[in-house]
Amino acid sequence: MTTSPRWPYSFTTGVQEPGRQNERRSRASVYKPLFRVVIHHGYNDRSGGLCPDFQIRPTPDSILLMQAQGLVFKDEGIGFSIYIAENRVEGLIDYLRRRAQLSAVGKGIEYWTRLSFVLMPVNPMFVGITALPIDTNPTVVNLYAANSSAHWRDGMLLLAPGGAMSSEDLYRTTAANFAMQVETSLDQVMVTDISGSVVLIQSPPKNADDPSPASDKPLMPSFVQVDLSSLPLGLYRFEVIGPSEPVSNPPPLLYTAAMPSVPLCFLDMLFTCPARGMDGVYPVPDLFVGGMPIEPAAVGNITYDLHFVPRSTWWQYYIISQSGEMIDLAIEGKGTHFQRQAQPVRLPTGELATLFNAGAPLPMRQISPQRFTLSGTRRDANGRENAIRVDCLPVAPPAPVWPGPTEKPGDAQLTGISEMFVYV
Protein backbone atom coordinates (compact mmCIF):
# COMPACT_ATOMS: atom_id res chain seq x y z
CA MET A 1 0.00 0.00 0.00
CA THR A 2 1.44 3.37 -1.00
CA THR A 3 0.99 6.54 1.00
CA SER A 4 1.48 10.19 0.17
CA PRO A 5 5.08 11.26 0.79
CA ARG A 6 5.96 13.41 3.77
CA TRP A 7 8.73 15.71 2.67
CA PRO A 8 11.51 16.89 4.99
CA TYR A 9 10.81 20.37 3.63
CA SER A 10 7.64 22.15 2.62
CA PHE A 11 6.29 25.61 2.02
CA THR A 12 4.36 25.36 5.30
CA THR A 13 5.58 24.43 8.73
CA GLY A 14 4.03 21.01 9.35
CA VAL A 15 5.16 21.14 13.00
CA GLN A 16 2.98 18.97 15.23
CA GLU A 17 1.45 20.50 18.33
CA PRO A 18 0.87 18.70 21.63
CA GLY A 19 -2.51 17.03 22.05
CA ARG A 20 -4.96 16.86 19.19
CA GLN A 21 -3.17 17.84 15.97
CA ASN A 22 -4.77 20.55 13.92
CA GLU A 23 -5.99 18.92 10.67
CA ARG A 24 -4.76 21.75 8.48
CA ARG A 25 -1.30 21.65 10.00
CA SER A 26 -1.15 17.83 9.82
CA ARG A 27 -1.86 17.98 6.09
CA ALA A 28 0.67 20.75 5.47
CA SER A 29 3.60 18.41 4.89
CA VAL A 30 1.62 15.65 3.13
CA TYR A 31 2.10 15.91 -0.61
CA LYS A 32 0.33 14.12 -3.41
CA PRO A 33 1.31 13.97 -7.07
CA LEU A 34 -0.35 16.63 -9.18
CA PHE A 35 1.05 15.01 -12.30
CA ARG A 36 3.96 12.90 -13.52
CA VAL A 37 5.72 12.63 -16.86
CA VAL A 38 7.38 9.28 -17.56
CA ILE A 39 9.79 9.15 -20.52
CA HIS A 40 9.98 6.03 -22.70
CA HIS A 41 12.38 5.10 -25.48
CA GLY A 42 12.10 1.95 -27.59
CA TYR A 43 15.89 1.67 -27.73
CA ASN A 44 16.18 1.08 -23.96
CA ASP A 45 15.03 -2.52 -23.71
CA ARG A 46 17.40 -3.16 -20.81
CA SER A 47 15.27 -0.88 -18.63
CA GLY A 48 11.90 -1.95 -20.00
CA GLY A 49 11.79 1.04 -22.32
CA LEU A 50 12.25 3.67 -19.59
CA CYS A 51 14.50 6.54 -20.66
CA PRO A 52 17.11 8.05 -18.28
CA ASP A 53 18.61 10.27 -20.98
CA PHE A 54 17.38 13.69 -19.82
CA GLN A 55 18.06 16.19 -17.09
CA ILE A 56 14.85 18.14 -16.51
CA ARG A 57 14.35 21.64 -15.12
CA PRO A 58 11.35 23.94 -14.69
CA THR A 59 11.64 27.31 -16.42
CA PRO A 60 12.33 30.38 -14.24
CA ASP A 61 8.71 31.59 -14.36
CA SER A 62 7.49 28.11 -13.46
CA ILE A 63 9.78 28.01 -10.43
CA LEU A 64 8.25 31.24 -9.13
CA LEU A 65 4.74 29.91 -9.70
CA MET A 66 5.52 26.63 -7.92
CA GLN A 67 6.96 28.48 -4.95
CA ALA A 68 3.85 30.64 -4.71
CA GLN A 69 1.46 27.67 -4.91
CA GLY A 70 3.31 25.21 -2.71
CA LEU A 71 4.32 22.87 -5.53
CA VAL A 72 7.41 20.67 -5.42
CA PHE A 73 9.35 19.48 -8.47
CA LYS A 74 11.22 16.18 -8.44
CA ASP A 75 13.43 14.87 -11.24
CA GLU A 76 12.75 11.13 -11.21
CA GLY A 77 15.62 10.21 -13.55
CA ILE A 78 13.17 8.71 -16.07
CA GLY A 79 10.87 11.73 -16.03
CA PHE A 80 9.64 14.11 -13.38
CA SER A 81 6.83 14.70 -10.90
CA ILE A 82 5.05 17.75 -9.56
CA TYR A 83 3.71 17.36 -6.02
CA ILE A 84 1.23 19.58 -4.23
CA ALA A 85 0.58 19.88 -0.51
CA GLU A 86 -2.88 18.51 0.20
CA ASN A 87 -3.87 21.65 2.06
CA ARG A 88 -2.96 23.81 -0.95
CA VAL A 89 -5.23 22.15 -3.53
CA GLU A 90 -8.24 24.39 -2.93
CA GLY A 91 -5.97 27.44 -3.05
CA LEU A 92 -4.60 26.31 -6.41
CA ILE A 93 -8.11 26.01 -7.84
CA ASP A 94 -8.97 29.50 -6.58
CA TYR A 95 -5.75 30.82 -8.09
CA LEU A 96 -6.56 29.31 -11.48
CA ARG A 97 -9.99 30.92 -11.42
CA ARG A 98 -8.46 34.30 -10.56
CA ARG A 99 -5.98 33.92 -13.41
CA ALA A 100 -8.74 33.46 -16.00
CA GLN A 101 -8.32 35.62 -19.09
CA LEU A 102 -10.57 36.73 -21.88
CA SER A 103 -10.46 34.54 -24.96
CA ALA A 104 -8.34 35.87 -27.82
CA VAL A 105 -11.27 35.16 -30.16
CA GLY A 106 -13.97 36.61 -27.93
CA LYS A 107 -15.48 33.36 -26.63
CA GLY A 108 -15.62 34.02 -22.91
CA ILE A 109 -12.96 33.29 -20.32
CA GLU A 110 -10.09 30.84 -20.63
CA TYR A 111 -7.52 29.27 -18.28
CA TRP A 112 -4.00 29.19 -19.73
CA THR A 113 -1.94 29.06 -16.53
CA ARG A 114 0.77 26.45 -16.99
CA LEU A 115 4.13 25.09 -15.93
CA SER A 116 6.92 24.73 -18.48
CA PHE A 117 9.95 22.46 -18.47
CA VAL A 118 13.12 22.01 -20.51
CA LEU A 119 14.60 18.55 -21.12
CA MET A 120 18.36 18.53 -21.59
CA PRO A 121 19.91 15.35 -23.03
CA VAL A 122 22.65 13.77 -20.94
CA ASN A 123 23.24 11.03 -23.51
CA PRO A 124 25.37 12.46 -26.36
CA MET A 125 24.14 9.64 -28.62
CA PHE A 126 20.44 10.44 -28.12
CA VAL A 127 19.79 11.91 -31.57
CA GLY A 128 21.66 9.04 -33.21
CA ILE A 129 19.48 6.35 -31.59
CA THR A 130 16.19 8.24 -32.03
CA ALA A 131 13.92 8.50 -35.07
CA LEU A 132 14.65 12.17 -35.64
CA PRO A 133 16.44 13.91 -38.51
CA ILE A 134 20.07 12.80 -38.28
CA ASP A 135 21.26 16.42 -38.38
CA THR A 136 19.02 17.57 -35.50
CA ASN A 137 20.95 20.30 -33.68
CA PRO A 138 19.49 21.34 -30.28
CA THR A 139 20.98 24.83 -30.68
CA VAL A 140 18.79 25.29 -33.78
CA VAL A 141 15.64 23.21 -33.20
CA ASN A 142 13.81 21.72 -30.22
CA LEU A 143 10.95 19.30 -29.78
CA TYR A 144 7.75 20.73 -28.29
CA ALA A 145 4.75 19.08 -26.66
CA ALA A 146 1.88 20.18 -24.41
CA ASN A 147 -0.78 18.31 -22.48
CA SER A 148 -3.39 20.05 -24.63
CA SER A 149 -2.48 17.29 -27.11
CA ALA A 150 -2.49 14.49 -24.53
CA HIS A 151 -4.70 11.54 -25.44
CA TRP A 152 -5.40 8.01 -24.30
CA ARG A 153 -4.20 5.04 -26.37
CA ASP A 154 -3.93 1.42 -25.25
CA GLY A 155 -4.22 2.40 -21.60
CA MET A 156 -1.46 5.01 -21.74
CA LEU A 157 -1.84 8.80 -21.60
CA LEU A 158 0.38 9.90 -24.46
CA LEU A 159 1.79 13.41 -24.38
CA ALA A 160 3.10 13.67 -27.95
CA PRO A 161 0.47 14.64 -30.54
CA GLY A 162 1.29 11.66 -32.76
CA GLY A 163 1.85 9.23 -29.90
CA ALA A 164 5.65 9.60 -30.01
CA MET A 165 7.87 12.61 -30.55
CA SER A 166 8.84 13.02 -34.19
CA SER A 167 10.23 15.49 -36.71
CA GLU A 168 6.76 17.07 -36.90
CA ASP A 169 7.24 18.29 -33.31
CA LEU A 170 10.45 20.21 -34.07
CA TYR A 171 10.44 24.02 -33.92
CA ARG A 172 13.22 26.45 -34.57
CA THR A 173 14.57 27.98 -31.38
CA THR A 174 15.42 31.57 -30.65
CA ALA A 175 17.16 33.63 -28.02
CA ALA A 176 15.42 36.58 -26.40
CA ASN A 177 16.53 39.06 -29.06
CA PHE A 178 16.54 38.61 -32.82
CA ALA A 179 15.88 40.60 -35.97
CA MET A 180 12.92 39.80 -38.22
CA GLN A 181 12.82 41.13 -41.77
CA VAL A 182 9.65 42.92 -42.88
CA GLU A 183 8.59 44.21 -46.28
CA THR A 184 8.40 47.90 -45.44
CA SER A 185 9.25 50.34 -42.67
CA LEU A 186 5.50 50.64 -41.95
CA ASP A 187 5.15 46.97 -40.98
CA GLN A 188 4.97 45.75 -37.40
CA VAL A 189 5.53 42.33 -35.82
CA MET A 190 2.73 41.02 -33.61
CA VAL A 191 3.64 38.23 -31.19
CA THR A 192 1.08 35.80 -29.74
CA ASP A 193 1.50 33.04 -27.16
CA ILE A 194 -0.07 29.56 -27.21
CA SER A 195 -3.43 31.00 -26.10
CA GLY A 196 -3.54 33.23 -29.19
CA SER A 197 -3.32 36.37 -27.06
CA VAL A 198 -1.19 39.23 -28.33
CA VAL A 199 1.71 39.63 -25.92
CA LEU A 200 3.95 41.98 -27.89
CA ILE A 201 3.84 44.37 -30.85
CA GLN A 202 7.10 45.80 -32.15
CA SER A 203 7.96 48.18 -35.00
CA PRO A 204 11.07 48.98 -37.05
CA PRO A 205 13.39 51.46 -35.34
CA LYS A 206 12.76 55.12 -36.09
CA ASN A 207 15.51 57.33 -37.47
CA ALA A 208 15.85 60.27 -35.08
CA ASP A 209 17.63 62.31 -37.77
CA ASP A 210 14.69 62.00 -40.19
CA PRO A 211 11.70 64.09 -39.00
CA SER A 212 9.46 63.15 -41.95
CA PRO A 213 6.39 61.00 -41.23
CA ALA A 214 6.81 57.28 -41.85
CA SER A 215 4.01 57.38 -44.42
CA ASP A 216 6.10 59.76 -46.59
CA LYS A 217 9.13 57.45 -46.74
CA PRO A 218 9.80 54.96 -49.56
CA LEU A 219 8.42 51.51 -48.77
CA MET A 220 11.75 49.72 -48.49
CA PRO A 221 12.49 46.40 -46.74
CA SER A 222 13.34 46.84 -43.09
CA PHE A 223 14.03 44.89 -39.91
CA VAL A 224 12.16 44.71 -36.63
CA GLN A 225 14.23 43.97 -33.55
CA VAL A 226 12.10 41.55 -31.55
CA ASP A 227 12.75 41.43 -27.81
CA LEU A 228 11.13 38.52 -25.94
CA SER A 229 13.07 39.03 -22.72
CA SER A 230 10.00 40.25 -20.82
CA LEU A 231 8.04 37.10 -21.72
CA PRO A 232 8.17 33.57 -20.27
CA LEU A 233 10.06 30.91 -22.17
CA GLY A 234 7.72 29.15 -24.57
CA LEU A 235 6.31 28.80 -28.07
CA TYR A 236 5.37 32.04 -29.85
CA ARG A 237 3.75 32.81 -33.17
CA PHE A 238 4.36 35.89 -35.28
CA GLU A 239 2.33 37.95 -37.68
CA VAL A 240 3.70 40.78 -39.78
CA ILE A 241 0.99 43.40 -40.07
CA GLY A 242 0.90 46.37 -42.43
CA PRO A 243 -1.09 49.61 -42.24
CA SER A 244 -4.34 47.93 -43.23
CA GLU A 245 -4.06 44.14 -43.13
CA PRO A 246 -1.78 41.19 -42.25
CA VAL A 247 1.18 40.85 -44.59
CA SER A 248 2.69 37.47 -43.69
CA ASN A 249 2.91 34.79 -41.00
CA PRO A 250 6.51 33.79 -40.26
CA PRO A 251 6.91 30.31 -38.73
CA PRO A 252 6.55 29.99 -34.94
CA LEU A 253 9.66 30.07 -32.78
CA LEU A 254 10.44 28.36 -29.51
CA TYR A 255 11.98 30.80 -27.04
CA THR A 256 14.17 28.67 -24.78
CA ALA A 257 17.49 28.79 -22.94
CA ALA A 258 20.24 26.56 -21.58
CA MET A 259 19.66 25.56 -17.93
CA PRO A 260 22.58 24.91 -17.69
CA SER A 261 23.09 22.81 -20.86
CA VAL A 262 21.30 23.15 -24.18
CA PRO A 263 17.82 21.56 -24.13
CA LEU A 264 16.34 19.32 -26.81
CA CYS A 265 12.72 19.30 -25.67
CA PHE A 266 10.25 21.81 -24.20
CA LEU A 267 7.02 20.87 -22.40
CA ASP A 268 4.03 23.08 -21.57
CA MET A 269 1.80 21.53 -18.90
CA LEU A 270 -1.48 23.38 -18.42
CA PHE A 271 -3.20 22.96 -15.07
CA THR A 272 -6.72 22.67 -16.46
CA CYS A 273 -8.63 22.68 -19.73
CA PRO A 274 -7.81 26.13 -21.14
CA ALA A 275 -10.79 26.66 -23.45
CA ARG A 276 -14.29 25.27 -23.53
CA GLY A 277 -14.44 22.05 -25.56
CA MET A 278 -10.68 21.85 -26.07
CA ASP A 279 -8.99 18.44 -26.24
CA GLY A 280 -6.28 17.27 -23.86
CA VAL A 281 -6.06 15.75 -20.38
CA TYR A 282 -5.28 17.93 -17.35
CA PRO A 283 -4.55 17.43 -13.63
CA VAL A 284 -7.27 19.86 -12.48
CA PRO A 285 -10.84 19.00 -13.59
CA ASP A 286 -12.63 21.24 -16.08
CA LEU A 287 -13.38 24.64 -14.53
CA PHE A 288 -16.07 25.29 -17.15
CA VAL A 289 -18.37 22.71 -15.56
CA GLY A 290 -20.82 24.46 -13.24
CA GLY A 291 -22.63 23.11 -10.21
CA MET A 292 -20.77 21.41 -7.38
CA PRO A 293 -17.31 22.70 -6.43
CA ILE A 294 -14.27 20.63 -7.38
CA GLU A 295 -13.30 18.17 -4.67
CA PRO A 296 -9.57 18.20 -3.81
CA ALA A 297 -9.50 14.40 -4.16
CA ALA A 298 -10.40 14.79 -7.85
CA VAL A 299 -7.27 16.86 -8.49
CA GLY A 300 -3.98 15.31 -9.57
CA ASN A 301 -2.63 11.76 -9.83
CA ILE A 302 -2.22 12.09 -13.60
CA THR A 303 0.63 10.23 -15.31
CA TYR A 304 1.64 11.27 -18.83
CA ASP A 305 3.84 9.11 -21.04
CA LEU A 306 6.35 10.81 -23.34
CA HIS A 307 7.52 8.36 -26.01
CA PHE A 308 10.50 8.30 -28.34
CA VAL A 309 10.91 5.82 -31.19
CA PRO A 310 14.28 4.19 -31.91
CA ARG A 311 15.99 4.95 -35.19
CA SER A 312 16.06 2.24 -37.83
CA THR A 313 19.30 1.99 -39.76
CA TRP A 314 20.60 0.24 -42.84
CA TRP A 315 23.13 -2.28 -41.58
CA GLN A 316 26.37 -2.77 -43.45
CA TYR A 317 28.82 -5.56 -42.72
CA TYR A 318 32.43 -5.25 -43.89
CA ILE A 319 34.03 -8.71 -43.85
CA ILE A 320 37.84 -8.63 -43.79
CA SER A 321 39.98 -11.72 -44.19
CA GLN A 322 42.93 -12.07 -41.83
CA SER A 323 44.51 -14.67 -44.13
CA GLY A 324 43.77 -16.27 -47.45
CA GLU A 325 40.93 -15.72 -49.91
CA MET A 326 37.26 -15.86 -48.89
CA ILE A 327 34.71 -17.27 -51.34
CA ASP A 328 30.97 -18.01 -51.33
CA LEU A 329 30.32 -15.67 -48.40
CA ALA A 330 26.72 -15.25 -47.27
CA ILE A 331 24.87 -13.66 -44.35
CA GLU A 332 21.61 -15.22 -43.22
CA GLY A 333 19.09 -14.49 -40.51
CA LYS A 334 15.56 -13.27 -39.84
CA GLY A 335 14.47 -9.67 -40.26
CA THR A 336 16.09 -8.79 -43.58
CA HIS A 337 18.27 -10.20 -46.31
CA PHE A 338 21.81 -9.05 -47.09
CA GLN A 339 23.10 -8.38 -50.58
CA ARG A 340 26.80 -8.92 -51.20
CA GLN A 341 28.47 -6.22 -53.25
CA ALA A 342 30.09 -7.68 -56.35
CA GLN A 343 33.45 -5.94 -55.95
CA PRO A 344 35.45 -5.62 -52.72
CA VAL A 345 35.82 -2.18 -51.19
CA ARG A 346 39.05 -0.68 -49.91
CA LEU A 347 38.95 0.60 -46.34
CA PRO A 348 40.83 3.68 -45.11
CA THR A 349 43.35 1.23 -43.59
CA GLY A 350 44.13 -0.05 -47.08
CA GLU A 351 42.53 -3.45 -46.40
CA LEU A 352 40.04 -4.98 -48.80
CA ALA A 353 36.61 -5.96 -47.46
CA THR A 354 33.55 -7.74 -48.78
CA LEU A 355 30.54 -5.46 -48.21
CA PHE A 356 27.05 -6.73 -47.36
CA ASN A 357 24.11 -4.30 -47.44
CA ALA A 358 20.82 -4.93 -45.61
CA GLY A 359 17.72 -4.99 -47.77
CA ALA A 360 15.67 -3.07 -45.18
CA PRO A 361 16.42 -0.84 -42.18
CA LEU A 362 16.43 -2.47 -38.74
CA PRO A 363 15.47 -0.79 -35.43
CA MET A 364 18.29 -0.03 -33.03
CA ARG A 365 18.15 -1.67 -29.57
CA GLN A 366 20.32 -1.93 -26.50
CA ILE A 367 19.81 -5.69 -26.71
CA SER A 368 19.10 -6.36 -30.35
CA PRO A 369 16.91 -9.38 -31.18
CA GLN A 370 18.66 -9.67 -34.55
CA ARG A 371 20.88 -12.72 -35.03
CA PHE A 372 22.79 -13.04 -38.28
CA THR A 373 25.19 -15.79 -39.29
CA LEU A 374 28.15 -15.53 -41.66
CA SER A 375 29.14 -18.58 -43.69
CA GLY A 376 31.58 -19.23 -46.53
CA THR A 377 34.90 -20.81 -47.42
CA ARG A 378 38.51 -19.74 -46.93
CA ARG A 379 41.12 -20.79 -49.52
CA ASP A 380 44.77 -20.51 -48.56
CA ALA A 381 47.78 -19.99 -50.83
CA ASN A 382 48.12 -23.74 -51.36
CA GLY A 383 44.52 -24.09 -52.54
CA ARG A 384 43.31 -25.78 -49.36
CA GLU A 385 39.80 -24.82 -48.29
CA ASN A 386 38.25 -24.50 -44.83
CA ALA A 387 34.71 -23.61 -43.84
CA ILE A 388 34.02 -20.19 -42.36
CA ARG A 389 31.17 -19.76 -39.89
CA VAL A 390 30.41 -16.93 -37.47
CA ASP A 391 27.21 -17.83 -35.64
CA CYS A 392 26.47 -14.41 -34.15
CA LEU A 393 27.59 -11.32 -36.02
CA PRO A 394 27.84 -8.01 -34.14
CA VAL A 395 24.75 -5.80 -34.13
CA ALA A 396 24.42 -2.08 -34.77
CA PRO A 397 26.19 0.06 -32.13
CA PRO A 398 24.60 3.31 -30.81
CA ALA A 399 27.34 5.33 -32.51
CA PRO A 400 28.41 6.31 -35.01
CA VAL A 401 25.28 6.55 -37.15
CA TRP A 402 25.78 7.95 -40.65
CA PRO A 403 23.13 9.59 -42.88
CA GLY A 404 21.02 7.03 -44.72
CA PRO A 405 21.14 6.24 -48.45
CA THR A 406 20.29 9.33 -50.49
CA GLU A 407 18.70 7.25 -53.24
CA LYS A 408 15.89 6.23 -50.86
CA PRO A 409 13.56 9.26 -50.36
CA GLY A 410 13.32 10.36 -46.75
CA ASP A 411 15.68 7.67 -45.46
CA ALA A 412 18.77 9.87 -45.40
CA GLN A 413 17.34 11.94 -42.52
CA LEU A 414 15.04 9.66 -40.56
CA THR A 415 17.06 6.46 -40.81
CA GLY A 416 20.82 6.12 -41.05
CA ILE A 417 23.65 3.68 -41.76
CA SER A 418 25.25 1.43 -39.14
CA GLU A 419 28.62 -0.06 -40.05
CA MET A 420 30.07 -3.25 -38.54
CA PHE A 421 33.58 -4.55 -39.31
CA VAL A 422 34.18 -8.28 -38.96
CA TYR A 423 37.66 -9.82 -39.16
CA VAL A 424 37.70 -13.56 -39.89
WOJO-V398708 format. One record per helix or strand of 2 or more residues. SS is the DSSP state (~ for helix, > for strand). FROM is the first residue (numbers start at 0). TO is the last residue. If there is no record, write none. Layout:
ss & from & to
SS & FROM & TO
SS & FROM & TO
This chain:
ss & from & to
~ & 22 & 25
> & 29 & 40
~ & 44 & 46
> & 53 & 57
~ & 59 & 68
> & 70 & 74
> & 78 & 84
~ & 85 & 97
> & 100 & 101
> & 108 & 109
> & 113 & 120
~ & 125 & 128
> & 140 & 145
~ & 146 & 148
> & 150 & 152
> & 155 & 157
~ & 166 & 168
> & 169 & 173
> & 176 & 181
> & 187 & 191
> & 197 & 202
~ & 213 & 215
> & 221 & 226
> & 233 & 240
> & 245 & 247
> & 252 & 254
> & 264 & 269
~ & 295 & 297
> & 301 & 307
> & 311 & 319
> & 324 & 332
> & 337 & 339
> & 344 & 345
> & 351 & 357
> & 361 & 362
> & 371 & 378
> & 384 & 389
~ & 410 & 413
> & 416 & 422
